[in-house]
Amino acid sequence: MVFDDSIAFFIAVGISLIASIIGMGGGFLYVPTLTLLFGLDQSMAVGTSLMVMIFSSGTATLGYWRQKKILITLAAYLIVPAMIFSTLGSLIIQYFDARILVILFILVLILTSLQMIVPSLCLVPAITCGPSFEVNPSGPGEYGKPIRIPYIHLVVWGAMGGLVSGITGTSGGIFFVPALIVIGVPVHFAVATSLLAIIPTSIAGASTQAALGNISPTYVMLYGAGAVVGAYAGAFLSPRIHADHIKKVFGILLIGIALLMIQQKILV
């Protein structure tokens, strides 16, 4: 099934709108739509997705910045390990068979869907050992209660998010958002902080993929333009929408996409 290229813009608008509301870069849908609808191979889809996430996450971050929802210190501790491991992940996928990459992506898709459907399922546990520091979120509807954050918690889940991002082309938000929420960060702050952390993480992975020739300029432009529009709208709508309801619907959708990828990419 190959869609007309002009439709790519509108697909990217929808994906990035949802991704900016739930705090993920959109790779969980960029990659499967690029492979299933537009015929890109898995490596090319991963590299293109990482590049597009720079546009979508960057635009959404600007919106959240104006709302004063971003916790810079938390983002910084996620970003450093995430960039290192995103680069590493992007380098090692050239040694993976294409089918292995698809299987890894499907596993990440299922993990993402489980987190969306069952928020109480603790797939990203808190790591509470070692030294810590305090942050004090503040903003409309928040109480500004100080939260104690262990350094190791951010470093470990930042590294995990970066590695998964580099290998599969999804965003580190799959780990960043739940890792922040599980230690007490209010959900809108977690979403905004995650989106900021996704930008340099995606830049690191996309730069490596570009050097390897795994970028489609056509779909970077089409998806990138749509991503900017959708992310801007998502950041504007986010304070007015209960993200949990959207997560459950899209969690079910992701399971369907995972099954479709198994049928078309594995059982052939």
MARBA-3410 file (N, C-alpha, C, O; in Angstrom, 1 decimal):
268
0.8,-1.2,0.0,0.0,0.0,0.0,0.9,1.2,0.0,1.6,1.5,1.0 ~ 0.8,2.0,-1.1,1.6,3.2,-1.2,0.7,4.4,-1.4,0.0,4.5,-2.4 ~ 0.7,5.4,-0.5,-0.1,6.6,-0.6,0.6,7.6,-1.5,1.8,7.6,-1.6 ~ -0.2,8.6,-2.0,0.3,9.7,-2.7,1.1,10.6,-1.7,0.8,10.7,-0.6 ~ 2.3,11.1,-2.2,3.2,11.8,-1.3,2.5,13.0,-0.7,2.8,13.4,0.5
1.5,13.6,-1.4,0.9,14.8,-0.9,0.1,14.6,0.4,-0.1,15.5,1.2 ~ -0.3,13.3,0.6,-1.0,13.0,1.8,-0.1,13.0,3.1,-0.6,13.1,4.2 ~ 1.2,12.8,2.8,2.1,12.7,3.9,2.1,13.9,4.9,2.2,13.8,6.1 ~ 1.8,15.1,4.3,1.8,16.3,5.1,0.6,16.2,6.1,0.8,16.5,7.3 ~ -0.5,15.8,5.7,-1.7,15.7,6.6,-1.6,14.6,7.6,-2.1,14.7,8.7
-0.9,13.5,7.2,-0.7,12.5,8.2,0.2,13.0,9.3,0.0,12.7,10.5 ~ 1.3,13.7,8.9,2.2,14.2,9.9,1.5,15.3,10.8,1.9,15.3,12.0 ~ 0.6,16.0,10.3,-0.1,17.0,11.1,-0.8,16.3,12.2,-0.7,16.6,13.4 ~ -1.6,15.2,11.9,-2.3,14.4,12.9,-1.4,13.8,13.9,-1.7,13.8,15.1 ~ -0.3,13.2,13.4,0.6,12.5,14.3,1.2,13.4,15.3,1.2,13.2,16.5
1.7,14.6,14.8,2.4,15.5,15.7,1.5,16.2,16.7,1.9,16.6,17.8 ~ 0.3,16.4,16.3,-0.7,17.0,17.2,-0.9,16.1,18.4,-0.8,16.6,19.5 ~ -1.1,14.8,18.2,-1.3,13.9,19.3,0.0,13.8,20.1,0.0,13.7,21.3 ~ 1.1,13.7,19.4,2.4,13.5,20.1,2.8,14.6,21.0,3.3,14.4,22.1 ~ 2.4,15.9,20.6,2.8,17.0,21.4,1.9,17.1,22.6,2.2,17.7,23.7
0.7,16.5,22.6,-0.2,16.5,23.7,0.2,15.5,24.7,0.1,15.7,25.9 ~ 0.7,14.3,24.3,1.1,13.3,25.2,2.6,13.3,25.6,3.1,12.4,26.3 ~ 3.4,14.2,25.0,4.8,14.3,25.3,5.8,13.4,24.6,6.9,13.2,25.1 ~ 5.4,12.9,23.5,6.3,12.0,22.7,6.6,12.7,21.4,5.7,13.5,20.9 ~ 7.7,12.3,20.7,8.1,13.0,19.5,7.3,12.6,18.3,7.3,13.3,17.3
6.6,11.5,18.4,5.7,11.1,17.2,6.3,9.9,16.5,5.7,9.4,15.6 ~ 7.6,9.5,16.8,8.2,8.4,16.1,7.4,7.1,16.1,7.5,6.2,15.2 ~ 6.6,6.9,17.2,5.8,5.7,17.3,4.8,5.5,16.2,4.3,4.5,15.9 ~ 4.5,6.7,15.5,3.6,6.6,14.3,4.3,7.1,13.0,3.9,6.7,12.0 ~ 5.4,7.9,13.1,6.1,8.3,11.9,6.7,7.0,11.3,6.5,6.9,10.1
7.3,6.2,12.0,8.0,5.0,11.5,7.1,4.1,10.8,7.3,3.8,9.6 ~ 6.0,3.6,11.4,5.1,2.7,10.7,4.4,3.3,9.5,4.1,2.6,8.6 ~ 4.0,4.6,9.6,3.4,5.2,8.4,4.3,5.3,7.3,4.0,5.1,6.1 ~ 5.6,5.6,7.6,6.6,5.7,6.5,6.9,4.4,5.8,7.1,4.3,4.6 ~ 6.8,3.3,6.6,7.1,2.0,6.1,5.9,1.4,5.4,6.0,0.8,4.3
4.7,1.4,6.1,3.5,0.7,5.6,2.8,1.5,4.5,2.3,0.9,3.6 ~ 2.8,2.8,4.6,2.0,3.7,3.7,2.9,4.2,2.5,2.4,4.3,1.4 ~ 4.2,4.5,2.8,5.0,5.1,1.8,6.2,4.2,1.3,7.0,4.7,0.4 ~ 6.3,3.0,1.8,7.2,2.1,1.3,8.7,2.3,1.6,9.6,1.7,1.0 ~ 9.0,3.1,2.6,10.4,3.3,3.0,10.9,2.0,3.8,10.1,1.4,4.5
12.2,1.6,3.6,12.7,0.5,4.4,12.9,1.0,5.9,12.9,2.2,6.2 ~ 13.1,0.0,6.8,13.1,0.3,8.2,14.2,1.3,8.6,13.9,2.3,9.4 ~ 15.4,1.1,8.1,16.5,2.0,8.4,16.2,3.5,7.9,16.5,4.4,8.7 ~ 15.7,3.6,6.7,15.4,4.9,6.2,14.3,5.6,7.0,14.3,6.8,7.2 ~ 13.3,4.8,7.4,12.2,5.3,8.2,12.6,5.8,9.5,12.2,6.8,10.0
13.6,5.0,10.2,14.1,5.4,11.5,14.8,6.7,11.4,14.6,7.6,12.2 ~ 15.7,6.9,10.4,16.5,8.1,10.2,15.6,9.3,9.9,15.8,10.4,10.5 ~ 14.6,9.1,9.0,13.7,10.2,8.7,12.8,10.6,9.9,12.6,11.8,10.1 ~ 12.4,9.6,10.6,11.6,9.9,11.8,12.4,10.7,12.8,11.8,11.7,13.4 ~ 13.6,10.4,13.0,14.4,11.2,14.0,14.6,12.6,13.5,14.6,13.5,14.4
14.8,12.8,12.2,14.9,14.2,11.7,13.6,14.9,11.9,13.6,16.1,12.2 ~ 12.5,14.3,11.6,11.2,15.0,11.7,10.9,15.4,13.1,10.2,16.4,13.4 ~ 11.3,14.5,14.1,11.0,14.8,15.5,11.7,16.1,16.0,11.2,16.7,16.9 ~ 12.7,16.5,15.3,13.4,17.8,15.6,12.4,18.9,15.4,12.3,19.8,16.2 ~ 11.7,18.8,14.3,10.7,19.9,14.0,9.5,19.8,14.9,9.0,20.8,15.4
8.9,18.6,15.1,7.7,18.5,15.9,8.0,18.8,17.4,7.2,19.6,18.0 ~ 9.0,18.3,17.9,9.3,18.5,19.3,9.7,20.0,19.6,9.4,20.6,20.6 ~ 10.5,20.5,18.6,10.9,21.9,18.7,9.8,22.9,18.7,9.7,23.8,19.5 ~ 8.8,22.6,17.8,7.6,23.5,17.8,6.8,23.4,19.0,6.4,24.4,19.6 ~ 6.5,22.2,19.5,5.7,22.0,20.7,6.4,22.5,21.9,5.8,23.1,22.8
7.7,22.4,22.0,8.5,23.0,23.1,8.3,24.5,23.2,8.2,25.0,24.3 ~ 8.3,25.2,22.1,8.1,26.6,22.1,6.8,27.0,22.7,6.7,27.9,23.5 ~ 5.7,26.2,22.4,4.4,26.4,23.0,4.4,26.2,24.5,3.9,27.0,25.2 ~ 5.0,25.1,24.9,5.1,24.8,26.4,6.0,25.8,27.1,5.8,26.1,28.3 ~ 7.0,26.3,26.4,7.9,27.3,27.0,7.1,28.6,27.4,7.3,29.1,28.5
6.2,29.0,26.5,5.4,30.2,26.8,4.4,29.9,28.0,4.1,30.8,28.7 ~ 4.1,28.6,28.2,3.2,28.3,29.3,4.0,28.0,30.6,3.4,27.8,31.7 ~ 5.3,28.1,30.5,6.2,28.0,31.7,6.0,26.6,32.3,6.0,26.5,33.6 ~ 6.0,25.6,31.5,5.8,24.2,32.0,7.1,23.4,31.9,7.1,22.2,32.3 ~ 8.2,23.9,31.4,9.4,23.1,31.2,10.3,23.3,32.4,10.6,24.4,32.9
10.8,22.1,32.9,11.7,22.1,34.0,13.1,21.9,33.4,13.5,20.7,33.1 ~ 13.9,22.9,33.3,15.2,22.9,32.6,16.2,21.9,33.2,16.8,21.2,32.5 ~ 16.3,22.0,34.5,17.3,21.1,35.2,17.0,19.7,34.9,17.9,18.9,34.7 ~ 15.7,19.3,35.0,15.4,17.8,34.8,15.7,17.5,33.3,16.3,16.4,33.0 ~ 15.4,18.4,32.4,15.7,18.1,31.0,17.2,17.9,30.7,17.6,17.0,30.0
18.0,18.7,31.4,19.4,18.7,31.2,20.0,17.3,31.6,20.8,16.7,30.9 ~ 19.5,16.8,32.7,20.0,15.5,33.2,19.5,14.3,32.4,20.1,13.3,32.3 ~ 18.4,14.5,31.7,18.0,13.5,30.7,18.7,13.6,29.4,19.1,12.6,28.8 ~ 19.0,14.8,29.0,19.6,15.1,27.6,21.0,14.5,27.5,21.3,13.9,26.4 ~ 21.8,14.7,28.4,23.3,14.2,28.3,23.4,12.7,28.0,23.9,12.4,27.0
22.8,11.9,28.9,22.9,10.4,28.5,22.1,10.1,27.3,22.5,9.2,26.6 ~ 21.0,10.8,27.1,20.1,10.4,26.0,20.8,10.7,24.6,20.7,9.9,23.7 ~ 21.6,11.8,24.5,22.3,12.1,23.3,23.4,11.1,23.0,23.6,10.6,21.9 ~ 24.1,10.7,24.1,25.2,9.7,23.9,24.6,8.4,23.4,25.2,7.8,22.5 ~ 23.5,7.9,24.1,23.0,6.6,23.7,22.2,6.6,22.4,22.0,5.6,21.8
21.6,7.8,22.1,20.9,7.9,20.8,21.9,7.8,19.6,21.7,7.1,18.6 ~ 23.1,8.4,19.8,24.2,8.2,18.8,24.6,6.8,18.7,24.8,6.3,17.6 ~ 24.8,6.2,19.9,25.2,4.8,19.9,24.2,3.9,19.2,24.6,3.0,18.4 ~ 22.9,4.1,19.6,21.9,3.3,18.9,21.8,3.4,17.4,21.6,2.5,16.7 ~ 22.0,4.7,17.0,22.0,4.9,15.5,23.1,4.3,14.8,23.0,3.9,13.6
24.3,4.2,15.5,25.4,3.5,14.9,25.3,2.0,14.8,25.7,1.4,13.8 ~ 24.7,1.4,15.8,24.7,0.0,15.8,23.6,-0.6,15.0,23.7,-1.8,14.6 ~ 22.6,0.1,14.6,21.6,-0.5,13.8,22.0,-0.9,12.4,21.4,-1.7,11.7 ~ 23.2,-0.3,11.9,23.7,-0.7,10.6,24.1,-2.1,10.6,24.3,-2.7,9.5 ~ 24.4,-2.7,11.8,24.8,-4.1,11.9,23.6,-5.1,12.2,23.8,-6.3,12.3
22.4,-4.5,12.2,21.2,-5.3,12.5,20.6,-5.7,11.1,20.5,-4.9,10.2 ~ 20.1,-6.9,11.0,19.2,-7.3,9.9,17.9,-6.5,9.9,17.4,-6.2,11.0 ~ 17.4,-6.2,8.8,16.2,-5.3,8.7,15.0,-5.9,9.5,14.3,-5.2,10.1 ~ 14.9,-7.3,9.4,13.8,-7.9,10.1,13.9,-7.8,11.6,12.9,-7.6,12.4 ~ 15.2,-7.8,12.1,15.4,-7.6,13.6,15.0,-6.2,14.0,14.4,-6.0,15.0
15.3,-5.2,13.1,14.9,-3.8,13.4,13.4,-3.7,13.5,12.9,-3.0,14.4 ~ 12.7,-4.4,12.6,11.2,-4.4,12.7,10.7,-5.0,13.9,9.8,-4.4,14.6 ~ 11.3,-6.1,14.3,10.9,-6.8,15.6,11.1,-5.9,16.8,10.2,-5.8,17.7 ~ 12.3,-5.2,16.8,12.6,-4.3,17.9,11.6,-3.2,18.0,11.1,-2.8,19.1 ~ 11.3,-2.6,16.8,10.3,-1.5,16.7,8.9,-2.0,17.2,8.2,-1.3,18.0
8.5,-3.2,16.8,7.2,-3.7,17.2,7.2,-3.9,18.8,6.1,-3.6,19.4 ~ 8.2,-4.4,19.3,8.3,-4.5,20.8,8.2,-3.2,21.5,7.4,-3.0,22.5 ~ 8.8,-2.1,21.0,8.7,-0.8,21.6,7.3,-0.3,21.4,6.8,0.4,22.3 ~ 6.7,-0.6,20.2,5.3,-0.1,20.0,4.4,-0.8,21.0,3.5,-0.1,21.5 ~ 4.5,-2.0,21.3,3.7,-2.7,22.3,3.9,-2.2,23.7,3.0,-2.0,24.4
5.2,-1.9,24.0,5.5,-1.3,25.3,4.8,0.1,25.4,4.2,0.4,26.5 ~ 4.9,0.9,24.4,4.3,2.2,24.4,2.8,2.1,24.6,2.2,2.8,25.3 ~ 2.1,1.1,23.8,0.7,1.0,23.9,0.3,0.5,25.3,-0.8,1.0,25.8 ~ 1.0,-0.4,25.9,0.7,-0.8,27.3,0.7,0.4,28.3,-0.1,0.5,29.2 ~ 1.7,1.2,28.1,1.8,2.4,29.0,0.7,3.3,28.8,0.2,4.0,29.8
0.2,3.4,27.6,-0.9,4.3,27.3,-2.3,3.7,27.8,-3.1,4.5,28.4 ~ -2.5,2.4,27.6,-3.7,1.8,28.0,-3.9,1.6,29.5,-4.9,1.8,30.1 ~ -2.7,1.2,30.1,-2.8,0.9,31.6,-1.7,1.8,32.3,-0.6,1.4,32.5 ~ -2.1,3.1,32.6,-1.2,4.0,33.2,-0.6,3.5,34.5,0.5,3.9,34.9 ~ -1.3,2.7,35.2,-0.9,2.1,36.5,0.2,1.1,36.4,0.9,0.7,37.3
0.4,0.6,35.2,1.4,-0.5,34.9,2.8,0.2,35.0,3.1,1.0,34.1 ~ 3.5,-0.2,36.0,4.8,0.5,36.3,6.0,-0.1,35.5,6.7,-1.0,36.0 ~ 6.1,0.2,34.2,7.1,-0.3,33.4,8.4,0.5,33.5,9.5,0.1,33.1 ~ 8.3,1.7,34.1,9.4,2.6,34.3,9.5,2.9,35.8,8.9,3.9,36.2 ~ 10.1,2.0,36.6,10.1,2.2,38.1,11.0,3.4,38.5,11.9,3.7,37.8
10.7,3.9,39.7,11.6,5.0,40.2,12.8,4.3,40.8,12.8,3.3,41.4 ~ 14.0,5.0,40.5,15.3,4.6,41.1,15.6,5.6,42.1,15.9,6.8,41.8 ~ 15.6,5.3,43.4,15.6,6.2,44.4,16.9,6.3,45.2,17.1,7.0,46.2 ~ 17.9,5.5,44.8,19.2,5.5,45.5,20.1,6.6,45.1,19.9,7.3,44.1 ~ 21.1,6.9,45.9,22.1,7.9,45.6,21.6,9.3,45.9,20.5,9.6,46.4
22.5,10.3,45.6,22.2,11.7,45.8,21.1,12.2,45.0,20.8,11.7,43.9 ~ 20.5,13.3,45.5,19.3,13.8,44.8,19.3,15.4,44.9,20.1,16.0,45.6 ~ 18.3,16.0,44.2,18.1,17.4,44.3,16.7,17.7,44.3,15.8,16.8,44.0 ~ 16.3,19.0,44.6,14.9,19.4,44.6,14.5,20.3,43.4,15.3,21.1,43.0 ~ 13.3,20.1,42.9,12.7,21.0,42.0,11.4,21.4,42.5,10.8,20.7,43.3
10.9,22.6,42.1,9.7,23.1,42.6,8.8,23.6,41.4,8.8,24.8,41.1 ~ 8.0,22.7,40.8,7.2,23.1,39.7,6.2,24.1,40.2,5.7,24.1,41.3 ~ 5.9,25.1,39.3,4.8,26.0,39.6,4.2,26.4,38.3,4.8,26.4,37.2 ~ 2.9,26.8,38.4,2.2,27.2,37.2,0.7,27.1,37.5,0.3,26.7,38.6 ~ -0.2,27.4,36.6,-1.6,27.4,36.8,-2.1,26.0,37.2,-1.8,25.0,36.5
-2.8,25.9,38.3,-3.3,24.7,38.7,-2.4,23.8,39.5,-2.8,22.7,39.9 ~ -1.1,24.3,39.7,-0.2,23.5,40.4,0.1,24.1,41.8,0.0,25.3,41.9 ~ 0.5,23.2,42.7,0.7,23.7,44.1,2.1,24.2,44.4,2.4,24.8,45.4 ~ 3.0,23.8,43.5,4.4,24.2,43.7,5.1,23.4,44.8,6.0,24.0,45.5 ~ 4.6,22.2,45.1,5.2,21.4,46.1,6.6,20.9,45.7,6.7,20.4,44.6
7.7,21.1,46.5,9.0,20.6,46.1,9.0,19.1,45.8,8.4,18.3,46.6 ~ 9.8,18.7,44.8,9.9,17.2,44.5,11.4,16.9,44.6,12.2,17.6,44.0 ~ 11.7,15.8,45.3,13.1,15.4,45.3,13.4,14.4,44.2,12.7,13.4,44.1 ~ 14.4,14.7,43.4,14.7,13.9,42.2,16.1,13.2,42.4,17.1,14.0,42.5 ~ 16.2,11.9,42.4,17.5,11.3,42.4,18.2,11.4,41.0,17.6,11.2,40.0
19.5,11.8,41.0,20.3,12.0,39.8,20.3,10.7,39.0,20.1,10.8,37.7 ~ 20.5,9.6,39.6,20.7,8.3,38.9,19.4,8.0,38.1,19.5,7.3,37.1 ~ 18.2,8.3,38.7,17.0,8.0,38.0,16.9,8.7,36.7,16.5,8.1,35.7 ~ 17.3,10.0,36.6,17.3,10.7,35.3,18.3,10.2,34.3,18.1,10.1,33.1 ~ 19.5,9.9,34.9,20.6,9.4,34.0,20.2,8.0,33.4,20.4,7.8,32.2
19.7,7.1,34.2,19.4,5.8,33.7,18.3,5.8,32.6,18.4,5.3,31.5 ~ 17.2,6.5,32.9,16.1,6.6,32.0,16.3,7.5,30.8,15.7,7.3,29.8 ~ 17.2,8.5,31.0,17.7,9.3,29.9,18.4,8.4,28.9,18.2,8.5,27.7 ~ 19.3,7.6,29.4,20.1,6.7,28.6,19.2,5.7,27.8,19.4,5.4,26.7 ~ 18.2,5.1,28.6,17.3,4.1,28.0,16.5,4.8,26.8,16.3,4.2,25.8
16.0,6.0,27.1,15.2,6.7,26.1,16.1,7.0,24.9,15.6,6.9,23.7 ~ 17.3,7.4,25.1,18.2,7.7,23.9,18.5,6.5,23.1,18.5,6.5,21.9 ~ 18.8,5.4,23.8,19.1,4.1,23.1,18.0,3.7,22.2,18.1,3.3,21.0 ~ 16.8,3.6,22.8,15.6,3.2,22.1,15.3,4.1,20.9,14.9,3.7,19.8 ~ 15.5,5.4,21.1,15.3,6.4,20.1,16.2,6.2,18.9,15.8,6.2,17.8
17.5,6.0,19.2,18.5,5.8,18.1,18.2,4.5,17.3,18.5,4.5,16.1 ~ 17.8,3.4,18.0,17.6,2.1,17.4,16.3,2.1,16.6,16.3,1.5,15.5 ~ 15.3,2.6,17.1,13.9,2.4,16.5,13.3,3.6,15.9,12.4,3.5,15.1 ~ 13.9,4.8,16.1,13.3,6.0,15.5,12.1,6.6,16.2,11.5,7.5,15.8 ~ 11.8,5.9,17.3,10.7,6.5,18.2,11.4,7.5,19.1,12.6,7.7,19.1
10.6,8.3,19.9,11.2,9.3,20.7,11.6,8.7,22.1,11.0,7.7,22.5 ~ 12.5,9.4,22.7,12.8,9.0,24.1,11.7,9.3,25.1,11.7,8.8,26.2 ~ 10.6,9.9,24.6,9.5,10.2,25.5,8.8,9.0,26.0,8.1,9.1,27.1 ~ 9.0,7.9,25.4,8.4,6.6,25.9,8.9,6.3,27.3,8.3,5.7,28.1 ~ 10.2,6.8,27.6,10.8,6.6,28.9,10.8,7.9,29.7,10.6,7.9,30.9
11.0,9.0,29.0,11.1,10.3,29.7,9.8,10.7,30.4,9.9,11.0,31.6 ~ 8.7,10.6,29.8,7.4,11.0,30.4,7.1,10.1,31.6,6.9,10.7,32.7 ~ 7.0,8.8,31.5,6.7,8.0,32.7,7.8,8.1,33.8,7.5,8.0,35.0 ~ 9.1,8.3,33.4,10.1,8.4,34.4,9.9,9.7,35.2,10.2,9.7,36.4 ~ 9.5,10.8,34.6,9.2,12.0,35.3,8.0,11.9,36.2,8.0,12.4,37.3
6.9,11.3,35.7,5.7,11.2,36.4,5.8,10.3,37.6,5.3,10.6,38.7 ~ 6.6,9.2,37.5,6.7,8.2,38.6,7.4,8.8,39.8,7.3,8.3,40.9 ~ 8.2,9.9,39.6,8.9,10.5,40.8,8.2,11.8,41.2,8.7,12.6,42.0 ~ 6.9,12.0,40.7,6.1,13.0,41.2,6.0,14.3,40.4,5.3,15.3,40.9 ~ 6.5,14.4,39.2,6.4,15.5,38.4,5.0,15.6,37.8,4.5,14.6,37.2
4.3,16.7,38.0,2.9,16.8,37.4,2.9,16.6,35.9,3.9,16.9,35.2 ~ 1.9,16.0,35.4,1.9,15.4,34.0,2.2,16.5,33.0,2.9,16.2,32.0 ~ 1.6,17.7,33.1,1.9,18.7,32.0,3.3,19.1,32.0,3.9,19.4,31.0 ~ 4.0,19.2,33.2,5.4,19.5,33.3,6.2,18.4,32.7,7.2,18.6,32.1 ~ 5.8,17.1,33.0,6.5,16.0,32.5,6.5,15.9,30.9,7.5,15.7,30.3
5.3,16.2,30.4,5.1,16.2,28.9,6.0,17.3,28.3,6.7,17.1,27.3 ~ 6.0,18.5,28.9,6.8,19.6,28.3,8.3,19.4,28.4,9.0,19.7,27.5 ~ 8.7,18.9,29.6,10.1,18.6,29.8,10.6,17.5,28.9,11.7,17.6,28.4 ~ 9.8,16.5,28.7,10.1,15.4,27.8,10.4,15.9,26.4,11.3,15.6,25.7 ~ 9.5,16.8,25.9,9.6,17.3,24.5,10.9,18.1,24.4,11.5,18.0,23.3
11.3,18.9,25.4,12.5,19.6,25.3,13.7,18.6,25.2,14.6,18.8,24.4 ~ 13.7,17.5,26.0,14.8,16.5,26.0,14.8,15.8,24.7,15.9,15.3,24.3 ~ 13.7,15.6,24.0,13.6,14.9,22.7,14.4,15.6,21.6,15.0,15.0,20.8 ~ 14.4,17.0,21.7,15.1,17.7,20.6,16.6,17.3,20.4,16.9,16.9,19.3 ~ 17.4,17.5,21.4,18.8,17.2,21.2,19.0,15.6,21.1,20.0,15.2,20.4
18.2,14.9,21.7,18.3,13.4,21.5,18.0,13.0,20.1,18.8,12.2,19.5 ~ 17.0,13.6,19.4,16.7,13.4,18.0,17.8,13.9,17.1,18.2,13.3,16.1 ~ 18.4,15.1,17.5,19.5,15.7,16.7,20.7,14.7,16.7,21.3,14.5,15.6 ~ 21.0,14.2,17.8,22.2,13.3,17.9,21.9,12.0,17.0,22.8,11.7,16.2 ~ 20.7,11.4,17.1,20.4,10.3,16.3,20.3,10.6,14.8,20.8,9.8,14.0
19.6,11.7,14.5,19.4,12.1,13.1,20.7,12.4,12.4,20.9,12.1,11.2 ~ 21.6,13.1,13.1,22.9,13.4,12.5,23.7,12.1,12.1,24.3,12.1,11.1 ~ 23.7,11.2,13.0,24.3,9.9,12.7,23.7,9.2,11.6,24.4,8.7,10.7 ~ 22.3,9.2,11.5,21.6,8.5,10.4,21.9,9.2,9.1,22.0,8.6,8.1 ~ 22.0,10.6,9.2,22.3,11.3,7.9,23.6,11.0,7.4,23.8,10.8,6.2
24.6,10.8,8.3,26.0,10.4,7.9,26.0,9.0,7.2,26.8,8.7,6.4 ~ 25.0,8.2,7.6,24.9,6.8,7.1,24.0,6.7,5.9,23.9,5.7,5.2 ~ 23.4,7.9,5.5,22.6,7.9,4.3,21.2,7.4,4.5,20.5,7.1,3.6 ~ 20.8,7.4,5.8,19.4,6.9,6.1,18.4,7.9,6.3,17.6,7.9,7.3 ~ 18.4,9.0,5.4,17.4,10.0,5.5,16.7,10.2,4.2,17.4,10.2,3.1
15.4,10.4,4.2,14.7,10.7,2.9,14.4,12.2,2.9,13.5,12.6,3.6 ~ 15.1,13.0,2.1,14.8,14.4,2.1,13.3,14.8,1.8,12.8,15.7,2.3 ~ 12.7,14.0,0.9,11.3,14.2,0.5,10.4,14.2,1.7,9.6,15.0,1.9 ~ 10.6,13.1,2.4,9.6,12.9,3.6,10.0,13.7,4.8,9.2,14.0,5.6 ~ 11.3,14.1,4.9,11.7,15.0,5.9,10.9,16.4,5.7,10.4,17.0,6.6
10.9,16.8,4.4,10.2,18.1,4.1,8.7,17.9,4.3,8.0,18.8,4.9 ~ 8.1,16.9,3.8,6.6,16.7,3.9,6.2,16.5,5.3,5.3,17.2,5.8 ~ 6.8,15.5,6.0,6.5,15.3,7.4,6.9,16.4,8.3,6.2,16.7,9.3 ~ 8.0,17.0,8.0,8.5,18.1,8.8,7.5,19.3,8.8,7.2,19.9,9.8 ~ 7.0,19.7,7.6,6.1,20.8,7.5,4.8,20.4,8.3,4.2,21.3,9.0
4.3,19.2,8.1,3.1,18.8,8.8,3.3,18.8,10.3,2.4,19.1,11.1 ~ 4.5,18.3,10.7,4.8,18.2,12.1,4.8,19.6,12.8,4.3,19.7,13.9 ~ 5.3,20.6,12.1,5.3,22.0,12.7,3.8,22.4,13.0,3.6,23.0,14.0 ~ 3.0,22.2,12.0,1.6,22.7,12.1,0.9,21.9,13.3,0.2,22.5,14.1 ~ 1.0,20.5,13.2,0.4,19.7,14.2,0.9,19.9,15.6,0.1,20.0,16.6
2.2,20.1,15.8,2.8,20.3,17.1,2.4,21.6,17.7,2.1,21.7,18.9 ~ 2.3,22.7,16.9,1.8,24.0,17.4,0.4,23.9,17.9,0.1,24.4,19.0 ~ -0.4,23.2,17.1,-1.8,23.0,17.6,-1.9,22.2,18.8,-2.7,22.5,19.7 ~ -1.1,21.2,18.9,-1.1,20.3,20.1,-0.7,21.0,21.3,-1.3,20.8,22.4 ~ 0.3,21.8,21.3,0.8,22.6,22.4,-0.3,23.5,22.9,-0.4,23.8,24.1
-1.0,24.1,21.9,-2.1,25.1,22.3,-3.3,24.4,22.9,-3.9,24.9,23.9 ~ -3.6,23.2,22.4,-4.8,22.5,22.9,-4.5,21.7,24.2,-5.4,21.4,25.0 ~ -3.2,21.4,24.5,-2.9,20.5,25.6,-3.5,20.9,26.9,-4.1,20.0,27.6 ~ -3.4,22.1,27.4,-4.0,22.5,28.7,-5.5,22.3,28.7,-6.1,22.2,29.8 ~ -6.2,22.2,27.6,-7.6,22.1,27.5,-8.1,20.6,27.4,-9.3,20.4,27.3
-7.2,19.7,27.3,-7.5,18.3,26.9,-7.0,17.4,28.0,-5.9,17.6,28.5 ~ -7.8,16.4,28.4,-7.3,15.3,29.3,-6.5,14.3,28.5,-7.1,13.5,27.8 ~ -5.2,14.3,28.6,-4.3,13.5,27.8,-4.6,12.0,28.0,-4.4,11.2,27.1 ~ -5.0,11.6,29.2,-5.2,10.1,29.5,-6.2,9.5,28.6,-6.0,8.4,28.1 ~ -7.3,10.2,28.2,-8.3,9.7,27.3,-7.7,9.4,25.9,-8.0,8.4,25.3
-6.9,10.4,25.4,-6.3,10.3,24.1,-5.3,9.1,24.2,-5.2,8.3,23.2 ~ -4.5,9.0,25.2,-3.5,7.9,25.3,-4.2,6.5,25.2,-3.6,5.6,24.5 ~ -5.3,6.3,25.8,-6.0,5.0,25.7,-6.4,4.7,24.3,-6.2,3.5,23.9 ~ -7.0,5.6,23.7,-7.4,5.4,22.3,-6.2,5.1,21.4,-6.3,4.2,20.6 ~ -5.2,5.9,21.5,-4.0,5.6,20.7,-3.2,4.4,21.1,-2.5,3.8,20.3
-3.3,4.0,22.4,-2.7,2.8,22.8,-3.3,1.6,22.1,-2.6,0.7,21.6 ~ -4.6,1.6,21.9,-5.3,0.5,21.2,-4.9,0.6,19.7,-4.7,-0.4,19.0 ~ -4.8,1.8,19.1,-4.4,2.0,17.8,-3.0,1.4,17.5,-2.7,0.8,16.5 ~ -2.1,1.6,18.5,-0.7,1.2,18.3,-0.7,-0.4,18.3,0.2,-1.0,17.6 ~ -1.5,-1.0,19.1,-1.6,-2.5,19.1,-2.0,-2.9,17.7,-1.4,-3.9,17.2
-3.0,-2.2,17.1,-3.4,-2.6,15.8,-2.3,-2.4,14.7,-2.1,-3.3,13.8 ~ -1.5,-1.3,14.9,-0.4,-1.1,14.0,0.7,-2.2,14.1,1.3,-2.6,13.2 ~ 1.0,-2.5,15.4,1.9,-3.6,15.7,1.5,-4.9,15.0,2.4,-5.6,14.4 ~ 0.3,-5.2,15.1,-0.2,-6.5,14.5,-0.1,-6.4,13.0,0.2,-7.4,12.3 ~ -0.4,-5.2,12.4,-0.3,-5.0,11.0,1.1,-5.2,10.5,1.4,-5.8,9.5
2.1,-4.6,11.3,3.5,-4.7,10.9,4.0,-6.2,11.0,4.8,-6.6,10.2 ~ 3.5,-6.9,12.0,3.8,-8.3,12.1,3.4,-9.1,10.9,4.1,-9.9,10.3 ~ 2.1,-8.8,10.4,1.5,-9.5,9.3,2.3,-9.1,8.0,2.5,-10.0,7.2 ~ 2.6,-7.8,7.8,3.2,-7.4,6.5,4.7,-7.4,6.5,5.3,-7.6,5.4 ~ 5.4,-7.3,7.7,6.8,-7.3,7.7,7.5,-8.5,8.2,8.7,-8.8,7.9
6.8,-9.3,9.0,7.4,-10.5,9.6,6.9,-11.8,9.0,7.7,-12.7,8.6 ~ 5.6,-11.9,8.9,5.0,-13.1,8.4,4.8,-13.1,6.8,3.8,-13.3,6.3 ~ 5.9,-12.8,6.2,5.9,-12.8,4.7,7.0,-13.6,4.2,7.2,-13.8,3.0
END
